[in-house]
Amino acid sequence: MNQLKILAENNKSTFIFDMDGTLLNEQHELSELTIRVLNELRARGANLVIATGRHLNDIRCYIDQLGGGIAAITCNGANIHDQHGELIYSQGLSLDINKLLIPLGNNFNVHVNTYTDTEWLINAACPAVLDAHIKSQFFYRIVNQQEMLVTPALKILFYGEEPELLKLKAQIAPDISNALNVTFSDENHLEIMQKDISKGDALKILLAKFNLPLNQTMAFGDSMNDVELFRTAAHPIMMENAGRSLQTLFPNAQRAQTNARDGVANFLLDYVL
């Protein structure tokens, strides 16, 4: 564990945090302990990065709570913003993908969502998804299918019950699926980005931009959209509340307590600070 202690004292070290199920508690909030510990980490010279499936407009409030100056990988890597909030990378889906996949959702009992440069669009009201966004006040706008088809998207997200999402995923033609990154962020969210878009790929771009070493990175996550992040970071740390599929892929990853028990903050206090 001595090498982890060294990370906190090195201004070339980078700590990457997923949000939901990881840095945020069950109320979708940053606890006072989490805020204090992350500020202590940064005070010692470490670089902090948020890596999330959420939109940048959905996490600005949390970055502000932490005092700003934090880089952000959002929409699972489709957008990358530096610590000053400047966009340094963006890659969305082609409109051809919209036309192929968005109508597919009509065949299943799911909600079709797209994330654009500025908005979250949805095909019908879905109150169940709103609680996680009360803090940020970033909510969807209901649109018709035609508007969704012609609006460039950073990612497409299907929301529904897992059996329905699995049936939908199986209907995506193999040649299309192979050209995309199709992943479950949790059992109710099936997310689709360009093939080379992931949190891990985005981390490589961000580190190269600022000449930061990959071997001095630690990443916390809990879901399947953290797979490439875990494969990329030198020290992947899995939350105890992580999904079974992620646990199976990374059986030897170090564990942090659940997000409900401030797992990230307590891991950092125990092993890094």
VENCOR-V280096 format. One record per pair of residues at least 24 apart in sequence whose ideal C-beta (glycine too) atoms are under 10 Angstrom apart, sorted by the first residue. I is the first residue (numbers start at 0). J is the second residue. Records with the same first field share a line. If there is no record, write none. Layout:
BEGIN
I=J ; J
END
This chain:
BEGIN
0=253 ; 269 ; 270 ; 271
1=270
2=214 ; 215 ; 233 ; 234 ; 270
3=217 ; 234 ; 236 ; 253 ; 266 ; 267 ; 269 ; 270 ; 271 ; 272
4=270 ; 271 ; 272
5=215 ; 271
6=40 ; 43 ; 44 ; 45 ; 215 ; 216 ; 217 ; 233 ; 234 ; 267 ; 270 ; 271 ; 272
7=39 ; 40 ; 41 ; 42 ; 43 ; 44 ; 45 ; 217 ; 267 ; 270 ; 271 ; 272
8=43 ; 44 ; 45 ; 271 ; 272
9=43 ; 44 ; 45 ; 46 ; 212 ; 215
10=43 ; 44 ; 45 ; 46 ; 211 ; 215
11=44 ; 45 ; 46 ; 206 ; 209 ; 210 ; 211 ; 212 ; 214 ; 215 ; 216
12=40 ; 43 ; 44 ; 45 ; 46 ; 47 ; 211 ; 212 ; 214 ; 215 ; 216 ; 217 ; 233 ; 234 ; 271
13=45 ; 46 ; 47 ; 48 ; 70 ; 202 ; 205 ; 206 ; 209 ; 211 ; 212 ; 213 ; 215 ; 216 ; 217 ; 218 ; 232 ; 233
14=40 ; 41 ; 45 ; 46 ; 47 ; 48 ; 215 ; 216 ; 217 ; 218 ; 219 ; 232 ; 234 ; 236 ; 263 ; 267 ; 271
15=46 ; 47 ; 48 ; 49 ; 50 ; 70 ; 72 ; 198 ; 199 ; 201 ; 202 ; 205 ; 206 ; 216 ; 217 ; 218 ; 219 ; 220 ; 225 ; 228 ; 231 ; 232 ; 234 ; 235 ; 236
16=47 ; 48 ; 49 ; 50 ; 51 ; 61 ; 65 ; 69 ; 217 ; 218 ; 219 ; 220 ; 236 ; 263
17=49 ; 50 ; 51 ; 52 ; 53 ; 72 ; 184 ; 198 ; 218 ; 219 ; 220 ; 221 ; 222 ; 224 ; 225 ; 228 ; 238 ; 241 ; 258 ; 263
18=49 ; 50 ; 51 ; 52 ; 53 ; 57 ; 58 ; 61 ; 73 ; 131 ; 220 ; 221 ; 258
19=51 ; 52 ; 53 ; 131 ; 184 ; 185 ; 188 ; 221 ; 222 ; 258
20=184 ; 185 ; 219 ; 220 ; 221 ; 222 ; 225 ; 238 ; 240 ; 241 ; 242 ; 257 ; 258 ; 259 ; 262
21=50 ; 51 ; 218 ; 219 ; 220 ; 221 ; 222 ; 225 ; 236 ; 237 ; 238 ; 240 ; 241 ; 255 ; 257 ; 258 ; 262 ; 263
22=49 ; 50 ; 51 ; 58 ; 61 ; 65 ; 219 ; 220 ; 221 ; 238 ; 258 ; 261 ; 262 ; 263 ; 264
23=51 ; 53 ; 58 ; 61 ; 131 ; 134 ; 258 ; 263
24=257 ; 258 ; 259 ; 260 ; 261 ; 262
25=240 ; 257 ; 258 ; 259 ; 260
26=130 ; 131 ; 133 ; 134 ; 259
27=61 ; 130 ; 131 ; 132 ; 133 ; 134 ; 135 ; 258
28=61 ; 64 ; 133 ; 134
29=60 ; 61 ; 64 ; 65 ; 134 ; 261 ; 263 ; 264
30=258 ; 259 ; 260 ; 261 ; 263 ; 264
31=261 ; 264
32=261 ; 263 ; 264 ; 265 ; 268
33=61 ; 64 ; 65 ; 258 ; 261 ; 262 ; 263 ; 264 ; 265 ; 267
34=61 ; 64 ; 65 ; 66 ; 264
35=264 ; 268
36=261 ; 263 ; 264 ; 265 ; 266 ; 267 ; 268 ; 271 ; 272
37=64 ; 65 ; 66 ; 69 ; 263 ; 264 ; 267
38=65 ; 66
39=264 ; 267 ; 268 ; 271 ; 272
40=217 ; 264 ; 267 ; 268 ; 271 ; 272
41=65 ; 66 ; 68 ; 69
43=271 ; 272
45=215 ; 217 ; 267 ; 271 ; 272
46=70 ; 82 ; 205 ; 206 ; 209 ; 211 ; 215 ; 216
47=71 ; 82
48=72 ; 79 ; 81 ; 82 ; 198 ; 201 ; 202 ; 205 ; 206 ; 211 ; 216 ; 218
49=73 ; 80
50=75 ; 76 ; 79 ; 197 ; 198 ; 199 ; 201 ; 202 ; 205 ; 218 ; 219 ; 220 ; 224 ; 225 ; 228 ; 232
51=75 ; 76 ; 184 ; 198 ; 220 ; 224 ; 225
52=76 ; 77 ; 114 ; 154 ; 156 ; 182 ; 184 ; 185 ; 188 ; 190 ; 192 ; 198 ; 222 ; 224 ; 225
53=114 ; 119 ; 131 ; 132 ; 135 ; 137 ; 184
54=78 ; 114 ; 115 ; 116 ; 117 ; 118 ; 119 ; 132 ; 135 ; 137 ; 153 ; 154
55=79 ; 80 ; 84 ; 86 ; 114 ; 116 ; 117 ; 137 ; 153
56=114 ; 116 ; 117 ; 118 ; 119 ; 132 ; 135 ; 136 ; 137
57=114 ; 119 ; 131 ; 132 ; 134 ; 135 ; 136 ; 137 ; 138
58=134 ; 135 ; 137
59=84 ; 135 ; 137
60=134 ; 135 ; 136 ; 137
61=134 ; 135
64=134
70=201 ; 202 ; 205 ; 206 ; 208 ; 209
71=201 ; 205
72=197 ; 198 ; 199 ; 200 ; 201 ; 202 ; 204 ; 205 ; 228
73=114 ; 153 ; 154 ; 198 ; 201
74=114 ; 115 ; 116 ; 152 ; 153 ; 154 ; 156 ; 190 ; 192 ; 196 ; 201
75=114 ; 153 ; 154 ; 156 ; 180 ; 182 ; 184 ; 190 ; 191 ; 192 ; 196 ; 197 ; 198 ; 199 ; 200 ; 201 ; 224 ; 225 ; 227 ; 228
76=153 ; 154 ; 180 ; 192 ; 193 ; 195 ; 196 ; 197 ; 198 ; 199 ; 200 ; 201 ; 202 ; 203 ; 204 ; 205 ; 224 ; 227 ; 228
77=114 ; 116 ; 152 ; 153 ; 154 ; 180 ; 192 ; 193 ; 196 ; 197 ; 201
78=114 ; 116 ; 153 ; 154 ; 196 ; 201
79=200 ; 201 ; 202 ; 204 ; 205 ; 208
80=205
81=205 ; 208 ; 209
82=205 ; 209
86=116
87=201 ; 204 ; 205 ; 208 ; 209
88=196 ; 200 ; 201 ; 204 ; 205 ; 208
89=116 ; 153 ; 196
90=153 ; 192 ; 193 ; 195 ; 196 ; 200 ; 201
91=115 ; 116 ; 151 ; 152 ; 153 ; 154 ; 192 ; 193 ; 196
92=151 ; 152 ; 153 ; 154 ; 155 ; 179 ; 191 ; 192 ; 193 ; 196
93=151 ; 152 ; 178 ; 193
94=148 ; 149 ; 150 ; 151 ; 152
95=175
96=152 ; 155 ; 175 ; 178 ; 179 ; 191 ; 192 ; 193
97=144 ; 147 ; 148 ; 149 ; 150 ; 151 ; 152 ; 155
98=148 ; 149
99=155 ; 171 ; 172 ; 175 ; 179
100=152 ; 155 ; 157 ; 167 ; 170 ; 171 ; 172 ; 175 ; 176 ; 179 ; 181 ; 191
101=144 ; 145 ; 147 ; 148 ; 150 ; 152 ; 155 ; 157
102=144 ; 147 ; 148
103=155 ; 157 ; 167 ; 168 ; 170 ; 171 ; 172 ; 175
104=144 ; 147 ; 155 ; 157 ; 158 ; 159 ; 167 ; 189
105=144
106=166 ; 167 ; 170
107=157 ; 159 ; 160 ; 162 ; 163 ; 164 ; 165 ; 166 ; 167 ; 168 ; 170
108=159 ; 160 ; 162 ; 163 ; 164 ; 166 ; 167
109=156 ; 157 ; 158 ; 159 ; 160 ; 163 ; 164 ; 166 ; 167 ; 187 ; 189
110=139 ; 156 ; 157 ; 158 ; 159 ; 187
111=142 ; 144 ; 147 ; 155 ; 156 ; 157 ; 158 ; 159 ; 167
112=139 ; 147 ; 152 ; 154 ; 155 ; 156 ; 157 ; 158 ; 188 ; 190
113=139 ; 142 ; 146 ; 147 ; 148 ; 150 ; 151 ; 152 ; 153 ; 154 ; 155 ; 156 ; 191
114=139 ; 152 ; 153 ; 154 ; 155 ; 156 ; 190 ; 192
115=140 ; 147 ; 150 ; 151 ; 152 ; 153 ; 154
116=150 ; 151 ; 152 ; 153
118=142 ; 150 ; 152
119=156
120=146 ; 147 ; 150 ; 152 ; 155 ; 156
121=147 ; 156 ; 158
122=146 ; 147
125=158 ; 159
127=158 ; 187
128=156 ; 158 ; 187 ; 188
152=191 ; 192
153=192 ; 193 ; 196
154=179 ; 180 ; 190 ; 191 ; 192 ; 193 ; 196
155=179 ; 181 ; 189 ; 190 ; 191 ; 192
156=184 ; 188 ; 189 ; 190 ; 191 ; 192
157=181 ; 183 ; 187 ; 188 ; 189 ; 190 ; 191
158=187 ; 188 ; 189 ; 190
159=186 ; 187 ; 188 ; 189
160=186 ; 187
161=185 ; 186 ; 187 ; 188 ; 189
162=186
163=187 ; 189
164=188 ; 189
165=189
180=224 ; 226 ; 227
182=222 ; 223 ; 224 ; 225 ; 226 ; 227
183=222 ; 223 ; 224 ; 242 ; 244 ; 245
184=221 ; 222 ; 223 ; 224 ; 225 ; 242
185=221 ; 222 ; 223 ; 224 ; 242
186=222 ; 223 ; 242 ; 243 ; 244
188=222 ; 223 ; 224
190=222 ; 223 ; 224
192=224
195=227
196=227
197=224 ; 225 ; 226 ; 227 ; 228 ; 230 ; 231
198=224 ; 225 ; 226 ; 227 ; 228 ; 229 ; 230 ; 231 ; 232
199=225 ; 226 ; 227 ; 228 ; 229 ; 230 ; 231 ; 232
200=227 ; 228 ; 231
201=227 ; 228 ; 231
202=227 ; 228 ; 231 ; 232
203=227 ; 231
206=231
217=253 ; 266 ; 267 ; 270 ; 271
218=252
219=253 ; 255 ; 258 ; 262 ; 263 ; 266 ; 267
220=245 ; 249 ; 252 ; 255
221=245 ; 246 ; 255 ; 257 ; 258 ; 262
223=248
225=249
234=270 ; 271
236=262 ; 263 ; 266 ; 267 ; 270 ; 271
237=262
238=262 ; 263 ; 266
END
